[in-house]
Amino acid sequence: MKHTRRKFVKTGIGGLASITTLNIPFFGLIACSSDSNNDVPPNNGLGITGVSVPPVINASAGSEFTLNGKGFKVGDQIEWISTLDGSKTFTTSIGSTTEASATFTLPTEMPSGGYRLVLSRSGETLALGTVQLNIVAESDIPDIEGMTIKGIVFSNGVGVSGVVVSDGHEVTTTDEDGIYYLPSNKASGFVFISVPGNYEVPANGNAPQFFKRLTTSTGTVEQHDFSLIETDNAEHVVLTMADWHLANRNNDLEQFQNMVLPDVNAMIDSHTAAGKKIYVLTLGDMTWDLYWYSNGFGLNDYIPYMNQLHSPVFNVIGNHDYDPYFANDRLAEDRYRNILGPTYYSFNLGQIHYVVLDDVEYLNSGGSQGTVGSRNYRERLSTEQLEWLKKDLAMITDKSTPIVIATHTPVYGNPSLDGSGNQVNAYKLDNAPELMASLQEFTTVHILTGHTHINFTVEEEPGIMEHNTAAICATWWWTGREGYAGNHICKDGSPGGYGIWEINGNQMQWQYKSIGFDTDYQFRAYDLNTIHITAAEFAPNASEDDMAQYAGPYAQPNSSNEVLINIWGYDDQWQIEVSENGQPLDISRVKTLDPLHIISYEAKRLNVGAQPTGSFTTNETAHLFKVRASAPDTTLEIRVTDRFGRVYTESMERPKAFSTAIT
């Protein structure tokens, strides 16, 4: 979709009846601990003290601004240095002062963005602080009968046309002057924009503020304006981080701070240093509703951890992000709306159209104020949401535009295999056919989901691929918990981790990233001759009968010279080659249990006298492969090639020991 920017030059409907400066709330792109920042040393040689630089300035181009502080002089020069590109600078002079302030005029050509302010006088310089400048549009938009929401979408004080605006039911676009009108019943409580490609919006901490809250009755007209910040995100990266489940238990907060955060931020920083824009998409279950009240850790408490990431974060609601005191879907998600915003919306990054959906209907039988209910739910998309989705996608006229759908619960279930080892897929989402029908016009669709704490991919419908991404928390933080296995592993044997989506124009590549490992760690190979899971070895405080319940095929010794390979990012475009003494071995795909997860979770629970929780126990998975060697002590050469030609290898010396430390 093409977007154009126009200045206001006409009057009448869609134009200007009068000119006023808009007072638009703006949230800094980096969270600030106070309402000002002051980098000025108290004993500087210029005698300037008490400087208070606000984190955000909302102003029209060429307007006057007053900066608080003592010691300023008329004629002092203030240089505005872009925080994104230090070669871009603008200069203004202080025109008047008082004992406690200085006033200057903003340069008319300076765009919105982050700036460092440096004052100079007679060859001396002084850093004053940093600020996010937001150049606002000037408008007074007339009412139109039947239209209850109106506004302007602008960038650097200029209206942007063709921007999609919605209230979650009705969908429209801005006119040539950036103005929109909506005949809204205000049922959703929001008006929001689908941020155009090559723009960003201001953020509250790390959360992009693409929405405004509706505050008046349906009979009252509200004006809500949106500011866009020009950027180049045609080449960008999205990190998909599913199932955080922060709850202040299992030393999860320490694990997140010490293990997850450094890994993710290092990835973000590396892409940023390479000049790429990077974003995080959460895929739901950032919290754990069961512990909102008993542990005092809910969505508000998630925010500071979200804000420690070095990038903007787009959030997705999961079934554990609902208020467990309400046995009503709408009421139970009000807390999410109040803290994080709409539960479904869309945005564009470069040439890619992203849509966030809410596919959970929270039932929570027995829930009431002061009482946590059963927290049960249905996996389905509401009718009103599907209708909105059709309207949103109708705005995409080029059906070759790649579409990315992000939602919490998967469309398909964990794949099975038929008798020939071919993948068999079945819908899990109640109304999956309706969702698929709405996507049929598009040639490239990727559906990103979480919820299961395992990895799998499905390509059942032409042009549509689901990527179910394993969990940030792995097995609900159990295996990484102090005193447990220390290996942070998911129920399918995948390490806890996240997806990396690299986009260049309309071309997309993806990869699963294991936390604590390099990106080339894409599989684990087991020597089944060395795997015999017994209580004596892995849970000495438990009985052999108890351990055998969970050990599955590994309860008995195996001397068949078989090797099991777990490839967590596998899809049918990957190639697997295994050779022994230069001779290729036959490879069969199997669906079974990953043995490492059994000794990392079930065995550890049994060993402390606790029953393994069903939801956390090892899942059968179909991204496992077997080969049979000719002898127990030969070296196997394993070569795995993903669909993008990236090659991962292991020279597997056998026997290969089996323990919770295996890689």
C-alpha positions as CSV (number, residue, x, y, z in Angstrom):
1,M,0.0,0.0,0.0
2,K,1.4,3.4,-1.0
3,H,1.3,6.2,1.6
4,T,1.7,9.9,0.8
5,R,2.2,12.9,3.0
6,R,0.5,16.2,2.5
7,K,0.5,19.5,4.3
8,F,-2.8,21.2,5.2
9,V,-3.6,23.9,2.6
10,K,-7.4,23.9,2.3
11,T,-10.4,24.6,4.4
12,G,-13.8,23.0,4.8
13,I,-14.5,19.3,5.2
14,G,-11.3,17.4,5.6
15,G,-9.3,20.6,5.8
16,L,-8.7,23.3,8.4
17,A,-11.4,25.4,10.1
18,S,-8.8,26.9,12.4
19,I,-5.3,26.1,13.5
20,T,-4.4,25.0,17.0
21,T,-1.4,23.2,18.4
22,L,-2.4,19.7,19.4
23,N,-1.4,18.5,22.8
24,I,-0.7,14.9,22.0
25,P,0.5,12.6,24.7
26,F,3.8,11.0,23.6
27,F,5.7,8.3,25.3
28,G,9.5,8.1,25.0
29,L,11.0,5.3,23.0
30,I,13.1,4.4,26.0
31,A,11.5,4.2,29.4
32,C,12.6,7.0,31.7
33,S,12.7,6.8,35.5
34,S,11.5,10.3,36.0
35,D,10.0,13.2,34.0
36,S,13.3,14.7,33.1
37,N,16.9,13.7,32.5
38,N,19.9,15.8,33.6
39,D,23.4,14.9,32.4
40,V,24.8,18.3,33.4
41,P,27.7,18.1,35.8
42,P,27.1,20.5,38.8
43,N,30.6,22.1,38.5
44,N,30.8,22.8,34.8
45,G,32.8,25.8,33.7
46,L,29.9,27.6,32.1
47,G,28.0,28.1,35.4
48,I,24.9,26.3,34.1
49,T,23.0,24.4,36.8
50,G,19.6,22.9,37.5
51,V,18.9,21.9,33.9
52,S,15.8,19.9,33.4
53,V,15.5,18.3,29.9
54,P,12.2,16.6,29.5
55,P,12.3,13.1,28.0
56,V,9.8,14.2,25.4
57,I,9.0,17.5,23.6
58,N,5.7,17.7,21.8
59,A,5.8,20.8,19.5
60,S,5.0,22.1,16.1
61,A,7.9,23.0,13.8
62,G,9.3,26.5,14.3
63,S,7.5,26.9,17.7
64,E,9.2,28.3,20.8
65,F,10.3,26.0,23.7
66,T,11.4,26.9,27.2
67,L,14.1,24.9,29.0
68,N,14.4,25.1,32.7
69,G,17.8,25.8,34.2
70,K,20.1,28.6,35.5
71,G,23.1,30.3,34.0
72,F,21.9,30.4,30.3
73,K,22.9,33.4,28.2
74,V,21.2,34.9,25.1
75,G,23.2,33.7,22.1
76,D,24.1,30.3,23.6
77,Q,24.0,27.8,20.8
78,I,22.2,24.4,21.3
79,E,23.2,21.7,18.9
80,W,20.6,18.9,18.3
81,I,22.5,15.7,17.4
82,S,20.4,12.8,16.1
83,T,20.8,9.7,18.4
84,L,20.3,7.5,15.3
85,D,22.8,9.3,13.0
86,G,25.3,11.5,14.7
87,S,26.1,13.2,11.3
88,K,22.6,14.8,11.4
89,T,22.6,17.9,13.5
90,F,20.5,21.1,13.9
91,T,21.4,24.3,15.7
92,T,19.3,26.8,17.5
93,S,20.2,29.9,19.5
94,I,18.8,30.9,22.9
95,G,16.7,34.0,22.2
96,S,15.8,35.0,25.8
97,T,16.4,34.0,29.3
98,T,15.2,34.4,32.8
99,E,16.9,33.6,36.1
100,A,15.6,30.0,35.9
101,S,15.0,29.3,32.2
102,A,16.0,29.8,28.5
103,T,13.7,30.1,25.5
104,F,14.6,29.2,21.9
105,T,12.8,28.5,18.6
106,L,12.9,24.9,17.2
107,P,14.4,24.7,13.8
108,T,11.6,24.4,11.2
109,E,13.4,21.7,9.2
110,M,14.1,19.4,12.1
111,P,12.2,16.1,12.0
112,S,10.8,14.0,14.9
113,G,13.3,11.7,16.5
114,G,15.7,11.3,19.4
115,Y,18.4,14.0,20.0
116,R,21.3,14.8,22.2
117,L,21.4,18.4,23.3
118,V,24.8,20.1,23.5
119,L,25.2,23.7,24.4
120,S,28.2,25.7,23.2
121,R,29.5,29.2,24.3
122,S,32.8,30.8,23.3
123,G,34.4,27.5,22.4
124,E,33.2,25.6,25.4
125,T,30.6,22.8,25.2
126,L,28.2,21.2,27.7
127,A,26.0,18.1,27.3
128,L,22.5,19.0,28.5
129,G,20.8,15.6,28.1
130,T,18.7,13.7,25.6
131,V,15.2,14.2,24.4
132,Q,12.6,12.6,22.1
133,L,11.2,15.3,19.8
134,N,7.7,14.9,18.4
135,I,6.8,17.3,15.7
136,V,3.0,17.4,15.8
137,A,0.4,18.5,13.2
138,E,-1.8,21.5,13.6
139,S,-5.4,20.8,12.9
140,D,-9.0,21.4,13.8
141,I,-11.0,18.7,12.1
142,P,-14.8,19.4,11.6
143,D,-17.4,16.9,12.6
144,I,-19.3,14.8,10.1
145,E,-22.8,13.5,11.0
146,G,-22.7,9.8,12.1
147,M,-18.9,9.8,12.6
148,T,-18.1,9.4,16.3
149,I,-14.3,9.2,16.0
150,K,-12.1,11.4,13.9
151,G,-8.4,12.4,13.8
152,I,-5.3,12.9,11.8
153,V,-2.3,10.6,11.2
154,F,0.8,12.7,10.6
155,S,4.6,12.5,10.5
156,N,6.8,15.6,11.1
157,G,3.6,17.7,11.2
158,V,2.4,16.5,7.8
159,G,-0.7,14.3,7.2
160,V,-0.1,10.8,5.9
161,S,-2.6,9.4,3.5
162,G,-3.7,5.8,3.1
163,V,-3.1,4.7,6.7
164,V,-5.5,2.1,7.9
165,V,-7.5,3.0,11.0
166,S,-9.9,0.8,12.9
167,D,-11.9,0.5,16.1
168,G,-11.7,-3.3,16.0
169,H,-15.0,-3.4,14.0
170,E,-15.0,-0.7,11.3
171,V,-11.9,-0.2,9.1
172,T,-11.1,2.9,7.1
173,T,-8.1,4.8,5.7
174,T,-6.9,8.3,6.0
175,D,-7.6,10.7,3.2
176,E,-5.1,12.7,1.2
177,D,-4.5,15.0,4.2
178,G,-4.1,12.2,6.7
179,I,-7.6,12.7,8.1
180,Y,-9.9,9.8,9.0
181,Y,-13.5,9.4,10.3
182,L,-15.1,6.3,11.8
183,P,-18.8,5.5,12.5
184,S,-17.9,3.7,15.7
185,N,-20.1,2.3,18.5
186,K,-16.9,2.3,20.6
187,A,-17.5,-1.2,21.8
188,S,-13.8,-2.2,21.7
189,G,-12.7,0.8,23.8
190,F,-10.0,1.6,21.3
191,V,-9.2,3.3,18.0
192,F,-5.9,2.1,16.5
193,I,-3.8,2.4,13.3
194,S,-2.2,-0.3,11.3
195,V,1.3,1.3,11.4
196,P,2.5,1.7,7.8
197,G,5.7,0.2,6.5
198,N,8.8,2.4,6.9
199,Y,7.2,4.1,9.9
200,E,7.2,3.6,13.6
201,V,5.1,5.1,16.4
202,P,6.1,6.5,19.8
203,A,6.3,3.9,22.5
204,N,5.5,3.6,26.2
205,G,8.6,1.9,27.4
206,N,9.0,-0.7,24.7
207,A,5.3,-1.0,23.8
208,P,4.4,0.9,20.6
209,Q,1.5,3.2,21.1
210,F,-0.5,2.5,17.9
211,F,-3.8,2.9,19.8
212,K,-5.8,5.4,21.7
213,R,-8.3,4.7,24.4
214,L,-11.9,5.8,23.8
215,T,-13.2,7.9,26.7
216,T,-16.7,9.2,25.9
217,S,-20.2,7.9,25.1
218,T,-21.2,6.7,21.7
219,G,-23.2,10.0,21.2
220,T,-20.0,12.1,21.6
221,V,-17.4,12.7,18.9
222,E,-13.8,12.1,19.9
223,Q,-10.7,13.2,18.2
224,H,-7.6,11.0,18.3
225,D,-4.5,11.8,16.4
226,F,-1.5,9.6,15.7
227,S,2.1,10.5,15.2
228,L,4.3,8.4,12.8
229,I,8.1,8.4,12.9
230,E,9.8,7.9,9.5
231,T,12.2,5.0,9.5
232,D,13.6,2.4,7.0
233,N,12.4,-1.1,8.1
234,A,12.3,-2.7,4.7
235,E,15.1,-4.9,6.1
236,H,14.2,-5.9,9.6
237,V,14.3,-8.7,12.1
238,V,11.5,-10.0,14.4
239,L,12.2,-12.2,17.4
240,T,9.2,-14.4,18.4
241,M,9.3,-15.0,22.1
242,A,6.5,-17.4,23.2
243,D,5.4,-18.3,26.7
244,W,7.5,-16.4,29.2
245,H,5.3,-17.4,32.2
246,L,6.9,-15.0,34.6
247,A,5.2,-15.6,38.0
248,N,7.9,-15.1,40.6
249,R,8.4,-18.9,41.2
250,N,11.0,-21.5,40.3
251,N,13.5,-18.6,40.4
252,D,12.1,-17.6,37.0
253,L,12.9,-14.0,37.4
254,E,16.5,-14.8,38.1
255,Q,16.6,-17.2,35.1
256,F,15.1,-14.5,32.9
257,Q,17.5,-11.8,34.0
258,N,20.7,-14.0,34.0
259,M,20.0,-16.3,31.1
260,V,17.3,-15.1,28.7
261,L,17.7,-11.4,28.7
262,P,21.5,-11.4,28.0
263,D,21.0,-13.8,25.1
264,V,18.1,-11.9,23.5
265,N,19.7,-8.5,24.0
266,A,22.9,-9.7,22.5
267,M,20.9,-10.9,19.4
268,I,19.1,-7.6,19.2
269,D,22.3,-5.6,19.6
270,S,24.1,-7.6,16.9
271,H,21.4,-6.9,14.4
272,T,21.1,-3.2,15.4
273,A,24.9,-2.9,14.9
274,A,24.4,-4.3,11.4
275,G,22.0,-1.5,10.6
276,K,18.8,-3.6,10.8
277,K,15.6,-2.6,12.6
278,I,14.6,-5.2,15.1
279,Y,11.4,-5.9,17.0
280,V,10.0,-8.5,19.5
281,L,6.7,-10.3,19.1
282,T,5.7,-12.1,22.3
283,L,3.2,-14.8,21.1
284,G,1.3,-14.8,24.5
285,D,1.5,-16.1,28.0
286,M,3.9,-13.5,29.3
287,T,2.5,-14.2,32.8
288,W,0.7,-17.1,34.6
289,D,-2.8,-16.3,35.7
290,L,-2.7,-18.9,38.5
291,Y,-0.1,-16.8,40.3
292,W,-1.4,-13.3,39.6
293,Y,-2.9,-13.0,43.1
294,S,-1.1,-15.7,45.2
295,N,2.4,-14.5,44.1
296,G,1.4,-10.9,43.4
297,F,2.8,-11.1,39.9
298,G,0.6,-10.0,37.0
299,L,0.8,-8.0,33.8
300,N,1.9,-4.8,35.5
301,D,4.8,-6.8,36.9
302,Y,5.7,-8.1,33.5
303,I,6.2,-4.6,32.1
304,P,9.6,-3.9,33.7
305,Y,11.0,-7.1,32.3
306,M,9.6,-6.4,28.8
307,N,11.2,-2.9,29.0
308,Q,14.7,-4.4,29.6
309,L,14.7,-5.7,26.0
310,H,16.6,-3.5,23.6
311,S,13.8,-3.2,21.1
312,P,10.1,-2.4,20.7
313,V,7.8,-5.2,21.7
314,F,4.5,-6.1,20.2
315,N,2.4,-8.2,22.6
316,V,0.0,-11.1,22.0
317,I,-2.5,-12.2,24.6
318,G,-2.3,-15.9,25.8
319,N,-4.7,-18.0,27.9
320,H,-2.6,-17.3,31.0
321,D,-2.8,-13.5,30.5
322,Y,-6.5,-13.3,31.6
323,D,-7.8,-12.2,35.0
324,P,-8.7,-15.5,36.8
325,Y,-11.3,-13.6,39.0
326,F,-13.7,-13.3,36.0
327,A,-15.7,-16.1,34.4
328,N,-16.3,-14.0,31.3
329,D,-14.0,-13.6,28.3
330,R,-14.5,-9.9,27.9
331,L,-14.2,-9.0,31.5
332,A,-11.2,-11.3,32.1
333,E,-9.2,-9.6,29.3
334,D,-10.0,-6.1,30.5
335,R,-6.8,-6.1,32.7
336,Y,-4.8,-6.9,29.6
337,R,-6.5,-4.1,27.6
338,N,-6.0,-1.6,30.4
339,I,-2.3,-2.4,30.7
340,L,-1.1,-3.5,27.2
341,G,-3.9,-2.4,24.8
342,P,-6.0,-4.1,22.1
343,T,-6.0,-7.9,22.0
344,Y,-6.1,-7.9,18.2
345,Y,-4.6,-5.4,15.7
346,S,-2.3,-5.2,12.7
347,F,0.8,-3.3,11.7
348,N,3.3,-3.2,8.8
349,L,7.1,-3.5,8.9
350,G,8.6,-2.8,5.5
351,Q,6.7,-4.8,3.0
352,I,5.3,-7.3,5.5
353,H,1.8,-7.1,6.9
354,Y,1.5,-8.5,10.5
355,V,-1.8,-9.3,12.2
356,V,-2.1,-10.1,15.9
357,L,-5.1,-12.2,16.9
358,D,-6.7,-13.4,20.1
359,D,-7.7,-17.0,19.6
360,V,-8.6,-17.8,23.3
361,E,-12.2,-17.7,24.7
362,Y,-11.6,-17.6,28.4
363,L,-14.3,-19.5,30.3
364,N,-12.8,-19.8,33.8
365,S,-15.6,-21.8,35.3
366,G,-16.2,-20.8,39.0
367,G,-14.2,-17.6,38.8
368,S,-15.4,-14.6,40.9
369,Q,-13.9,-11.7,42.8
370,G,-11.5,-13.2,45.2
371,T,-11.8,-16.7,43.8
372,V,-9.5,-18.1,41.0
373,G,-11.6,-20.3,38.7
374,S,-10.7,-23.4,36.8
375,R,-9.0,-21.2,34.1
376,N,-10.5,-23.4,31.3
377,Y,-10.9,-21.9,27.9
378,R,-11.8,-22.7,24.2
379,E,-9.3,-22.2,21.4
380,R,-11.3,-20.2,18.8
381,L,-11.5,-16.8,17.1
382,S,-14.5,-14.7,17.9
383,T,-16.9,-14.0,15.0
384,E,-16.4,-10.2,15.4
385,Q,-12.6,-10.7,15.2
386,L,-12.9,-12.8,12.0
387,E,-15.1,-10.1,10.5
388,W,-12.5,-7.5,11.4
389,L,-9.7,-9.6,10.0
390,K,-11.5,-9.8,6.6
391,K,-11.9,-6.0,6.5
392,D,-8.2,-5.5,7.5
393,L,-6.9,-7.9,4.9
394,A,-9.2,-6.3,2.3
395,M,-7.1,-3.2,2.6
396,I,-4.1,-5.1,1.2
397,T,-4.7,-4.8,-2.5
398,D,-1.5,-6.6,-3.6
399,K,-2.2,-10.2,-2.7
400,S,1.5,-11.1,-3.1
401,T,2.1,-9.1,0.1
402,P,3.5,-11.6,2.7
403,I,1.1,-11.9,5.6
404,V,2.2,-12.9,9.1
405,I,-0.5,-14.0,11.6
406,A,0.6,-14.0,15.2
407,T,-1.6,-15.7,17.8
408,H,-1.2,-17.8,20.9
409,T,-2.7,-21.2,20.5
410,P,-1.8,-23.2,17.4
411,V,-4.1,-23.7,14.4
412,Y,-2.9,-27.3,14.0
413,G,-2.1,-29.9,16.7
414,N,1.2,-31.5,17.3
415,P,1.8,-33.5,14.1
416,S,1.6,-37.3,13.8
417,L,3.2,-39.7,11.4
418,D,1.6,-42.3,9.2
419,G,2.9,-45.8,8.7
420,S,5.4,-44.5,6.1
421,G,6.8,-41.8,8.3
422,N,4.9,-39.0,6.5
423,Q,3.6,-36.1,8.6
424,V,-0.1,-36.1,9.4
425,N,-1.8,-32.8,10.4
426,A,-5.1,-32.0,12.0
427,Y,-6.7,-28.8,13.1
428,K,-6.6,-27.8,16.7
429,L,-8.3,-24.4,16.5
430,D,-12.1,-24.8,16.7
431,N,-12.8,-22.5,13.7
432,A,-9.6,-23.0,11.8
433,P,-11.4,-23.4,8.4
434,E,-12.9,-19.9,8.7
435,L,-9.4,-18.5,9.4
436,M,-7.9,-20.4,6.5
437,A,-10.7,-19.2,4.2
438,S,-9.9,-15.5,5.0
439,L,-6.2,-16.1,4.0
440,Q,-6.8,-18.0,0.7
441,E,-6.3,-14.9,-1.6
442,F,-2.7,-14.4,-0.4
443,T,0.2,-16.3,-1.9
444,T,2.5,-16.2,1.2
445,V,1.1,-16.6,4.7
446,H,3.0,-17.5,7.9
447,I,1.2,-18.2,11.1
448,L,3.3,-17.8,14.3
449,T,2.0,-19.5,17.4
450,G,3.2,-20.7,20.9
451,H,1.3,-22.3,23.8
452,T,2.6,-25.8,23.4
453,H,6.1,-25.4,24.7
454,I,7.3,-27.5,21.7
455,N,8.5,-26.8,18.1
456,F,6.7,-27.9,15.0
457,T,5.8,-26.7,11.5
458,V,2.8,-27.5,9.3
459,E,2.4,-26.8,5.6
460,E,-1.0,-28.3,4.9
461,E,-2.7,-25.5,2.9
462,P,-1.0,-24.0,-0.3
463,G,1.0,-20.9,0.6
464,I,0.2,-21.1,4.3
465,M,2.7,-22.3,6.9
466,E,2.3,-22.5,10.6
467,H,5.4,-22.2,12.9
468,N,4.7,-23.3,16.5
469,T,7.5,-21.9,18.5
470,A,8.8,-23.5,21.8
471,A,8.9,-21.6,25.0
472,I,11.1,-18.9,26.5
473,C,10.4,-20.6,29.9
474,A,11.1,-24.1,28.4
475,T,9.3,-26.4,30.9
476,W,7.8,-23.6,33.0
477,W,11.3,-22.8,34.3
478,W,11.6,-26.2,36.0
479,T,14.6,-27.7,34.3
480,G,16.6,-24.5,34.8
481,R,15.5,-24.1,38.4
482,E,18.3,-24.1,41.0
483,G,19.0,-27.7,42.0
484,Y,17.4,-29.2,38.9
485,A,18.9,-30.2,35.6
486,G,20.3,-26.8,34.7
487,N,19.7,-27.3,31.0
488,H,16.5,-25.3,30.3
489,I,14.8,-27.8,28.0
490,C,11.3,-28.0,26.5
491,K,8.9,-30.9,26.4
492,D,10.0,-32.0,23.0
493,G,13.7,-31.8,23.8
494,S,14.2,-28.4,22.1
495,P,16.2,-26.1,24.3
496,G,14.2,-23.1,25.5
497,G,14.5,-20.4,22.9
498,Y,12.9,-18.1,20.4
499,G,12.4,-17.6,16.7
500,I,14.5,-15.3,14.5
501,W,12.8,-13.9,11.4
502,E,15.0,-12.0,9.0
503,I,13.2,-10.0,6.4
504,N,14.6,-8.2,3.4
505,G,11.9,-6.7,1.2
506,N,9.4,-9.4,0.8
507,Q,11.9,-12.2,1.3
508,M,11.8,-14.0,4.7
509,Q,14.1,-16.5,6.4
510,W,13.6,-18.0,9.9
511,Q,15.5,-20.0,12.4
512,Y,15.1,-21.2,16.0
513,K,17.6,-19.9,18.5
514,S,18.4,-21.9,21.6
515,I,19.1,-19.8,24.6
516,G,22.7,-20.0,25.6
517,F,23.8,-21.6,22.3
518,D,25.0,-20.2,19.0
519,T,22.5,-20.1,16.1
520,D,24.2,-23.2,14.5
521,Y,23.0,-25.4,17.4
522,Q,20.0,-26.9,15.6
523,F,20.0,-30.6,16.6
524,R,21.1,-33.1,19.3
525,A,22.2,-36.7,18.6
526,Y,21.7,-39.5,21.1
527,D,23.6,-42.8,21.2
528,L,20.7,-45.1,22.2
529,N,23.2,-47.8,23.2
530,T,24.1,-45.6,26.2
531,I,20.5,-44.7,27.2
532,H,18.8,-46.7,29.8
533,I,16.7,-44.6,32.1
534,T,16.5,-46.1,35.6
535,A,15.7,-44.7,39.0
536,A,19.1,-45.9,40.3
537,E,20.9,-43.7,37.9
538,F,18.6,-40.7,37.5
539,A,16.2,-40.6,40.5
540,P,17.8,-42.6,43.3
541,N,15.1,-41.5,45.8
542,A,12.3,-42.9,43.7
543,S,11.3,-46.5,42.9
544,E,12.1,-48.2,39.7
545,D,8.3,-48.7,39.0
546,D,7.7,-45.0,39.4
547,M,10.6,-44.2,37.0
548,A,9.5,-46.8,34.5
549,Q,6.1,-45.0,34.1
550,Y,7.8,-42.1,32.5
551,A,10.9,-43.6,30.9
552,G,8.9,-44.9,27.9
553,P,11.0,-46.7,25.3
554,Y,14.1,-46.0,27.4
555,A,13.0,-48.1,30.4
556,Q,14.8,-51.1,28.8
557,P,18.5,-51.2,27.6
558,N,19.1,-50.9,23.9
559,S,22.0,-52.5,22.1
560,S,20.8,-52.1,18.5
561,N,23.5,-49.5,17.6
562,E,20.8,-46.9,16.9
563,V,21.2,-43.2,16.9
564,L,18.4,-40.7,17.6
565,I,18.6,-37.2,16.2
566,N,16.3,-34.4,17.4
567,I,16.0,-31.5,14.9
568,W,13.9,-28.8,16.6
569,G,13.4,-26.5,13.6
570,Y,12.7,-29.3,11.1
571,D,10.3,-29.0,8.2
572,D,10.0,-31.1,5.1
573,Q,12.4,-28.8,3.1
574,W,15.3,-29.8,5.4
575,Q,17.8,-32.5,4.4
576,I,19.4,-35.0,6.7
577,E,22.5,-37.0,5.8
578,V,24.3,-39.5,8.1
579,S,27.3,-41.6,7.1
580,E,29.4,-44.3,8.8
581,N,32.9,-44.9,7.4
582,G,31.9,-42.9,4.3
583,Q,28.8,-45.0,3.7
584,P,25.4,-43.3,3.9
585,L,22.9,-44.7,6.4
586,D,19.2,-45.1,6.0
587,I,17.2,-42.5,7.9
588,S,13.7,-43.0,9.3
589,R,11.4,-40.4,10.8
590,V,9.9,-41.4,14.1
591,K,7.5,-39.9,16.7
592,T,8.6,-40.7,20.2
593,L,9.9,-39.1,23.4
594,D,13.1,-37.1,23.8
595,P,15.1,-38.9,26.5
596,L,16.9,-35.8,27.8
597,H,13.7,-34.2,28.8
598,I,12.6,-37.3,30.8
599,I,15.8,-37.2,33.0
600,S,15.7,-33.3,33.2
601,Y,12.1,-33.1,34.4
602,E,10.3,-36.3,35.4
603,A,13.3,-37.9,37.0
604,K,14.1,-34.8,39.0
605,R,10.5,-34.5,40.2
606,L,10.4,-38.1,41.3
607,N,13.7,-37.7,43.0
608,V,12.3,-35.1,45.4
609,G,9.1,-37.1,46.1
610,A,6.9,-35.0,43.8
611,Q,4.6,-36.4,41.1
612,P,5.5,-35.0,37.6
613,T,2.7,-32.6,36.5
614,G,0.9,-33.9,33.3
615,S,1.2,-30.6,31.5
616,F,4.9,-30.5,32.0
617,T,5.9,-34.1,31.1
618,T,7.7,-35.1,27.9
619,N,5.7,-34.9,24.7
620,E,6.0,-37.3,21.8
621,T,7.4,-35.3,18.9
622,A,7.7,-36.0,15.2
623,H,11.0,-34.0,14.6
624,L,13.0,-37.1,15.6
625,F,15.0,-39.3,13.2
626,K,16.7,-42.7,13.6
627,V,19.7,-44.4,12.0
628,R,21.2,-47.8,12.7
629,A,25.0,-48.1,12.6
630,S,26.9,-51.3,12.0
631,A,28.9,-51.2,15.2
632,P,28.7,-49.5,18.7
633,D,31.9,-47.6,18.5
634,T,32.1,-46.1,15.0
635,T,32.0,-42.3,14.4
636,L,29.0,-41.0,12.5
637,E,29.1,-37.9,10.4
638,I,25.8,-36.0,10.7
639,R,25.0,-33.3,8.2
640,V,21.7,-31.3,8.5
641,T,20.8,-28.7,5.9
642,D,17.8,-26.3,6.5
643,R,15.5,-25.0,3.8
644,F,17.7,-21.9,3.3
645,G,20.9,-23.9,2.7
646,R,22.4,-23.4,6.1
647,V,24.4,-26.5,7.1
648,Y,24.8,-27.9,10.7
649,T,27.1,-30.8,11.4
650,E,28.3,-33.1,14.1
651,S,31.1,-35.7,14.0
652,M,29.5,-38.1,16.5
653,E,32.0,-40.2,18.3
654,R,30.5,-43.3,19.8
655,P,29.8,-44.4,22.5
656,K,28.4,-41.0,23.4
657,A,27.6,-40.5,27.0
658,F,24.1,-39.6,28.2
659,S,23.4,-37.2,31.0
660,T,21.6,-33.9,31.7
661,A,24.7,-32.2,30.3
662,I,24.5,-33.7,26.8
663,T,24.5,-31.4,23.8
